[in-house]
Amino acid sequence: MATKLSLKLSNRAPKKPIKKLPPSVDLPHDATVEDAKVLIARQSGFTDFNRIGLFDPTTKQILKNRRALVRDEPGVVSAGELVVKDLGPQVAWRTVFVIEYFGPILFHVLILLVRPYIYRIPPFVYKSEAETPMTQVQWLLFGLFNLHFLKREYETVFVHKFSANTMPARNIVRNSAFYWLMAGLLCALDIYAPGNLSARDGLVPLDYVGLALFAVGETCNWIVHQHLASLRKPGGTEKGIPNCIGSSLVTSPNYMFEVLAWVGVILVSRSWAVVLFICTGIVYMRSWSRGKEKALRNEFGDRYKKKRYTMLPGLI
């Protein structure tokens, strides 16, 4: 019969300790990190076990893989200890992304509704043109923005699989601000302005190039997301080696095709706000793609063909 794993428990934040944290915990031999969180949460009086953060006492790193066996964590076993922290109120990752992507949709609709009034107010200088109808290109861009973020919402609900259950609720404002304020408010205000470069009727060859890039980028991004989802079982945290369109070029082809789609939007809109939005996004995606490359190398070693570029061939 397998013996239980007895571990000492200590608070990671002495100034904000978990008051009812027991001095130790006895875990089944096959207990996962999530099992340990559930048991410690119950004994500490927490209704949501996701608030419990478990840390390796040696490396001080949080135990991210909730499906990993506690007995396979060498730092924990050698020290005979788990370091515990209250991570605060949590919100599901799926909920976070739904809220993030809803912002741009909301703002692009709202700006259209208040368009006859908002461009009369400083710092805008379109008082005499504020009530002019939306142009063909502006309506086209309205469709492109909403198509992109509705696709994101669909993928969040029905396609993506998340390795972590939740994130701290306090971070949702920070995470959402990028999409709500930049892709939503800023881009909408610039694109739908009567005097903007997008305030034109009729498409020129450059517009058709932009539409083609958008279509290719969105389609390939969809294919990559479907493939990445297939690498993980429902509820699982395992990683897989991507082997789909674009993965021979970069670590994260989904980011590559995301950028390609937005380059298409830039060509159609000629908007500085869209340029600022995607350039800021590239900064974030650069960090995420490099983290993914590092994780794949650590996980699979020689089985994984290392990539020189993580998201944009020849650049990043």
C-alpha positions, 0 to 999 in steps of 0.5 A: 500500500502506497504511503502518504506524503506528509509535508510541512506548510508555511506562509509565503507572505508573513505580513498577510498570512493564511490565518487558518493554514494548518501546520502540515498536510498529509497527501495521497501518494498520487496527489496532484498539485490541484489535489493539494490545493483542494485539500489545503483550501478546505482545511484553511476555510477557503471556498475557492481552491484556486485562491491557493498558490503553492510554491517550491520552497527551494526555487521559490517558483509557483507550481504552475502545472496543476496536473503534476504529481506533488511527489515529482516536485524534487524541491518540495520532496527534499525539503518536505515542505510546501509554501502557500500563499493566498492569491486573492479572489480569482476569475476563470481565464475563459471569462477573462478573454471573453471580457477582453474581446468584448471591449472592442466590439462594444466601443466600435458600436458605441462610437458609431451611435454617438458619431454625430455628436462626439466629433463636435467636441474638442479636440476634434475639428469636424463640427461641420462634418460630424453628421456626414454618413459613414463611408464605404471604407469606414463600414468595411473597417467596422466589419473587419474589426467586429469579424476579428473579435467575434472570431476571438470570442468564438475561439475563447468559448469553443476552441481554446483549452487553458492550462490554468483554471483562473487568474487573480481578479484584480488583474482583469482591468489591466489585462482588458485595458489594452483591448478596450482602450487601444483596439476599441476606443482609440481605433474607433475614434480615429477610423470613424472620424469624418476627416480620417484617411478611411473616410472615403468611398471606393476601393483602390488596389492597396485596399484589395491587398489589405483585404487579401492579407486580412483574409489569409491571416485570419484563416491561417490563425484559425487553423493554427488555433484549431491545431493547438487546441488538438494538442491538449486533452480537455482539462489537461495541461500537457504540451505538444509540439506544434506541427501545422501551417507556419510552425516550420518558420516560427515558434508561434505561427498564430502570432505571425498570422495575427500580425499579417491580418492586422497589416491588412487592416492598416493598409485599408484604414491608413490609421495611426491608431491601428499601427500603434495598437498592433505595434504594442501587441507585438511587444506582448506577443514577442515575450509570449512567443519567446517564453513558448520557445523556451518551454518547448525546448525544456519540455521536449529537448532534442525531440523539438526542432529549435526555432531561431525566430519565434513569431516573425521570420527574419525579425523576431 
